[in-house]
Amino acid sequence: MTALHPFPHVHLELLNTFVTVVHRGGFTEAARHLNKTQPTISAQIKKLETELGHPLLSRDTRNFELTPAGEITLELAQQMLRLSRELLQRLDAPDVHGTIRLGTPEDFATAHLSSVLADFREDYPRVRLEVTCDLTRNLQHQLDDGLHDIVLLKQEPRGGGGRGSGKGTRVWLESLVWVGHPNHPIDTSDEISLVVSPEPCVYRARALAALRKQRRKFHVGYQSTSLTGSLAAVQAGLGVTILPRDMVDDGFRVLGERYGFPPLPATEIALVRAPHATSAPVAALFDYMVDALERASVAHS
């Protein structure tokens, strides 16, 4: 009788480390995200490469690229990790019940969150969601006051010189642009009329700081907490606004250096859980959103 060889397998923890390194853009950010040391991350990648018998990353002192084997491994590793999480979710879902209070910026919820929450409700039918849309700084205060279990916050990006406090888990990186309407030409010599949210607002602060640094004359011509209202104002020619690049519809125009507008730094979207929020439903939604939004973010990049 021919001896049977042990069934080959790959450790999911190693695959998760590899996927995190790729998604986070490096070993340092992956170590921070996974709460491990950088040598541990390096050792796990090396162990995974040994198990698979192929190099996965071609790297120098600063950057890395996926090898052909790395490309294949990334695609299948993401599927394996998703199936592993889905297995646990389906086994746990019948026992998970309760209410979760979620706070989110309106624009992000409109563009990226509805399908994620719909899928979560389908997988966890006994969990009730109470979602509030507000400005980031208001959401932070509400979180501090115990009014939310989980919030999505806009903040300065971590790494690469970012000065943000680094709260929560980064799930998205927004590239910001100035936006106007094609029917209303921009005269670069004119004082700029801005369409922004009332204070406090991260985008408003971004716009004012960039224009002041450029010593460009401006005034706030229209204020609205509603994304729909702001876009209607831009469409009517009442001013220009700031949007994430992937939220600019075909009917609007990106205004870059050609129009005299300064570049804008990116904004990080982080998922933050309140210290008191330790229930099973909150943990389930937090993990669900991190997984779904990180995968969507990579698809958009």
C-alpha positions as CSV (number, residue, x, y, z in Angstrom):
1,M,0.0,0.0,0.0
2,T,1.3,3.4,-0.9
3,A,1.8,5.7,2.1
4,L,-0.4,8.7,2.2
5,H,1.3,12.1,2.6
6,P,-0.1,14.5,5.2
7,F,-2.7,16.8,3.6
8,P,-0.9,20.1,2.9
9,H,-2.3,23.2,4.5
10,V,-1.5,26.9,5.0
11,H,-2.0,28.6,8.3
12,L,-4.7,31.2,8.1
13,E,-2.9,33.5,10.6
14,L,0.0,33.7,8.1
15,L,-2.3,34.4,5.2
16,N,-4.0,37.2,7.3
17,T,-0.6,38.7,8.0
18,F,0.3,38.6,4.3
19,V,-3.0,40.2,3.2
20,T,-2.6,42.9,5.9
21,V,0.9,43.8,4.8
22,V,-0.4,44.3,1.2
23,H,-3.5,46.2,2.2
24,R,-1.7,48.4,4.7
25,G,1.2,49.1,2.3
26,G,4.1,47.8,4.4
27,F,5.3,45.9,7.4
28,T,5.2,48.8,9.9
29,E,1.6,49.6,9.3
30,A,0.7,45.9,9.3
31,A,2.4,45.5,12.7
32,R,0.5,48.4,14.1
33,H,-2.8,47.1,12.8
34,L,-2.2,43.6,14.1
35,N,-0.7,44.7,17.4
36,K,2.5,42.8,16.6
37,T,6.2,43.7,16.3
38,Q,7.7,44.3,12.9
39,P,10.2,41.4,13.3
40,T,7.2,39.2,14.0
41,I,5.5,40.3,10.8
42,S,8.7,39.7,8.8
43,A,9.1,36.2,10.4
44,Q,5.5,35.3,9.5
45,I,5.9,36.4,5.9
46,K,9.1,34.4,5.6
47,K,7.4,31.3,7.2
48,L,4.5,31.6,4.7
49,E,6.9,31.8,1.8
50,T,8.7,28.7,3.1
51,E,5.4,26.8,3.4
52,L,4.3,27.8,-0.1
53,G,7.8,27.3,-1.6
54,H,7.7,30.6,-3.4
55,P,8.7,34.2,-2.7
56,L,5.6,36.4,-2.4
57,L,7.2,39.9,-2.1
58,S,10.0,41.5,-4.0
59,R,11.2,44.2,-1.6
60,D,14.0,46.7,-1.0
61,T,14.6,48.8,2.1
62,R,11.5,51.0,1.5
63,N,9.1,49.4,-1.0
64,F,7.8,46.0,-2.1
65,E,6.0,44.5,-5.0
66,L,4.0,41.3,-5.3
67,T,5.7,38.5,-7.2
68,P,3.6,36.4,-9.6
69,A,3.2,33.9,-6.8
70,G,2.2,36.8,-4.5
71,E,-0.5,37.9,-6.8
72,I,-2.0,34.4,-6.9
73,T,-1.7,34.1,-3.1
74,L,-3.3,37.4,-2.4
75,E,-6.4,36.6,-4.5
76,L,-6.9,33.2,-2.9
77,A,-5.9,34.2,0.6
78,Q,-8.6,36.9,0.6
79,Q,-11.1,34.3,-0.5
80,M,-10.0,31.9,2.2
81,L,-10.1,34.5,5.0
82,R,-13.5,35.6,3.8
83,L,-14.8,32.1,3.9
84,S,-13.3,31.5,7.3
85,R,-15.1,34.6,8.7
86,E,-18.3,33.7,7.0
87,L,-18.2,30.2,8.6
88,L,-17.8,31.8,12.1
89,Q,-20.5,34.4,11.4
90,R,-23.0,31.9,10.2
91,L,-22.4,29.7,13.2
92,D,-22.7,32.6,15.6
93,A,-25.4,34.6,14.0
94,P,-28.4,32.8,15.5
95,D,-27.2,33.6,19.0
96,V,-26.2,37.3,18.3
97,H,-29.0,39.7,19.2
98,G,-29.3,43.2,20.6
99,T,-29.1,46.9,19.5
100,I,-26.1,48.7,18.0
101,R,-25.8,52.5,17.8
102,L,-23.7,53.5,14.9
103,G,-22.5,57.0,14.0
104,T,-21.2,57.9,10.5
105,P,-20.5,60.9,8.3
106,E,-23.4,61.3,5.8
107,D,-21.3,61.4,2.6
108,F,-19.4,58.2,3.5
109,A,-22.6,56.4,4.5
110,T,-24.3,57.5,1.2
111,A,-21.4,56.3,-1.0
112,H,-20.1,53.2,0.8
113,L,-22.1,52.0,3.8
114,S,-25.6,51.1,2.7
115,S,-24.7,47.8,1.1
116,V,-22.4,46.8,4.0
117,L,-25.2,47.4,6.5
118,A,-27.7,45.6,4.4
119,D,-25.5,42.5,4.2
120,F,-24.9,42.6,7.9
121,R,-28.7,42.8,8.6
122,E,-29.2,39.8,6.3
123,D,-26.5,37.8,8.1
124,Y,-27.5,38.9,11.6
125,P,-31.3,39.3,11.5
126,R,-31.7,39.5,15.3
127,V,-29.5,42.6,15.6
128,R,-31.2,46.0,15.4
129,L,-29.2,48.9,14.0
130,E,-29.7,52.6,15.0
131,V,-27.6,54.7,12.6
132,T,-27.0,58.4,13.0
133,C,-25.4,60.6,10.3
134,D,-23.5,63.7,11.5
135,L,-20.2,65.7,11.2
136,T,-17.1,63.9,12.4
137,R,-16.3,66.2,15.3
138,N,-19.9,65.9,16.5
139,L,-19.7,62.1,16.2
140,Q,-16.5,62.2,18.3
141,H,-18.3,64.2,21.1
142,Q,-21.3,61.9,21.0
143,L,-19.0,58.8,21.3
144,D,-17.3,60.4,24.3
145,D,-20.7,61.0,25.8
146,G,-21.7,57.4,25.4
147,L,-24.3,58.0,22.7
148,H,-22.8,55.5,20.2
149,D,-21.3,52.1,20.3
150,I,-19.3,52.4,17.0
151,V,-18.5,55.5,14.9
152,L,-16.7,56.2,11.6
153,L,-14.4,59.2,12.0
154,K,-12.5,61.2,9.5
155,Q,-8.9,62.0,10.7
156,E,-5.4,62.7,9.6
157,P,-3.8,59.6,8.0
158,R,-1.4,57.6,10.0
159,G,2.1,56.9,8.7
160,G,3.9,58.8,6.0
161,G,4.1,61.9,8.2
162,G,0.5,61.9,9.2
163,R,-0.1,63.9,12.4
164,G,-3.4,62.2,13.4
165,S,-4.1,60.7,16.7
166,G,-4.5,57.3,15.1
167,K,-7.8,56.4,16.7
168,G,-9.5,53.1,15.9
169,T,-8.9,51.0,12.8
170,R,-8.3,52.5,9.4
171,V,-10.8,51.2,6.9
172,W,-10.6,53.8,4.1
173,L,-8.3,56.5,2.7
174,E,-10.0,59.3,0.9
175,S,-8.3,61.3,-1.8
176,L,-9.8,64.8,-1.8
177,V,-10.4,67.2,-4.7
178,W,-11.9,70.6,-5.4
179,V,-15.2,70.3,-7.3
180,G,-17.2,72.8,-9.4
181,H,-19.8,72.6,-12.1
182,P,-19.1,72.8,-15.8
183,N,-21.9,75.3,-16.4
184,H,-20.2,77.8,-14.1
185,P,-16.7,78.7,-15.3
186,I,-14.1,79.5,-12.6
187,D,-12.2,82.8,-12.9
188,T,-8.9,82.2,-11.0
189,S,-8.6,85.9,-10.3
190,D,-11.9,86.1,-8.4
191,E,-12.5,85.6,-4.8
192,I,-13.5,81.9,-4.3
193,S,-17.0,81.2,-3.0
194,L,-17.0,78.0,-0.9
195,V,-19.8,75.5,-0.4
196,V,-19.0,73.7,2.9
197,S,-20.6,72.3,6.0
198,P,-20.9,74.4,9.1
199,E,-18.2,74.1,11.7
200,P,-17.0,71.7,12.9
201,C,-16.2,70.0,9.6
202,V,-13.0,68.2,8.5
203,Y,-13.4,69.2,4.8
204,R,-14.2,72.8,5.7
205,A,-11.0,73.0,7.8
206,R,-9.1,71.4,4.9
207,A,-10.4,74.0,2.4
208,L,-9.8,77.0,4.5
209,A,-6.3,75.9,5.6
210,A,-5.3,75.2,2.0
211,L,-6.6,78.5,0.6
212,R,-5.0,80.5,3.5
213,K,-1.7,78.9,2.9
214,Q,-2.0,79.9,-0.8
215,R,-3.1,83.4,0.3
216,R,-6.1,83.0,-1.9
217,K,-9.2,85.2,-1.2
218,F,-12.3,83.3,-0.4
219,H,-15.6,83.5,1.5
220,V,-18.1,80.9,2.6
221,G,-21.0,81.4,0.2
222,Y,-23.2,78.4,1.2
223,Q,-23.3,76.2,4.3
224,S,-25.2,72.9,4.6
225,T,-24.9,69.8,6.7
226,S,-26.6,67.9,3.8
227,L,-24.5,66.4,1.0
228,T,-27.5,66.7,-1.3
229,G,-27.9,70.4,-0.4
230,S,-24.2,71.1,-1.0
231,L,-24.1,69.4,-4.4
232,A,-27.3,71.3,-5.4
233,A,-25.5,74.6,-4.4
234,V,-22.5,73.7,-6.5
235,Q,-24.7,72.8,-9.4
236,A,-26.4,76.1,-9.1
237,G,-23.1,77.9,-9.3
238,L,-23.1,79.2,-5.7
239,G,-19.5,78.0,-5.2
240,V,-17.0,75.1,-5.2
241,T,-16.7,72.4,-2.6
242,I,-14.4,69.5,-1.6
243,L,-15.3,65.8,-2.2
244,P,-13.6,62.5,-2.1
245,R,-12.4,61.8,-5.7
246,D,-14.5,58.6,-6.0
247,M,-17.7,60.6,-5.2
248,V,-17.4,63.1,-8.1
249,D,-20.2,62.4,-10.5
250,D,-20.0,62.9,-14.2
251,G,-22.0,66.1,-14.0
252,F,-19.3,67.8,-11.9
253,R,-15.8,69.0,-12.7
254,V,-12.6,68.4,-10.7
255,L,-10.7,71.7,-10.2
256,G,-7.0,71.2,-10.0
257,E,-3.9,73.3,-10.3
258,R,-5.0,74.4,-13.8
259,Y,-7.7,76.4,-12.0
260,G,-5.4,77.7,-9.3
261,F,-6.6,75.4,-6.6
262,P,-4.0,74.0,-4.1
263,P,-3.6,70.2,-3.6
264,L,-5.5,68.7,-0.6
265,P,-4.1,66.1,1.8
266,A,-6.0,62.8,2.0
267,T,-8.3,61.9,4.9
268,E,-8.4,58.7,6.7
269,I,-11.6,57.0,7.7
270,A,-11.3,55.1,10.9
271,L,-13.7,52.8,12.7
272,V,-13.8,53.4,16.5
273,R,-15.5,51.4,19.1
274,A,-16.5,52.9,22.5
275,P,-14.8,51.5,25.6
276,H,-18.2,50.4,27.0
277,A,-19.2,48.6,23.8
278,T,-18.1,45.0,24.5
279,S,-21.3,43.1,23.5
280,A,-21.3,40.3,21.0
281,P,-23.4,42.3,18.5
282,V,-21.0,45.3,18.6
283,A,-18.0,43.0,18.1
284,A,-19.8,41.3,15.2
285,L,-20.6,44.6,13.4
286,F,-17.1,46.0,14.1
287,D,-15.3,43.0,12.5
288,Y,-17.9,42.9,9.7
289,M,-17.4,46.5,8.8
290,V,-13.6,46.3,9.0
291,D,-13.5,43.3,6.6
292,A,-16.0,44.7,4.2
293,L,-14.7,48.3,4.0
294,E,-11.0,47.2,3.8
295,R,-11.9,45.0,0.8
296,A,-13.9,47.7,-0.8
297,S,-11.2,50.3,-0.2
298,V,-8.6,48.1,-2.0
299,A,-11.0,47.6,-4.9
300,H,-11.4,51.4,-5.2
301,S,-7.6,52.2,-5.0
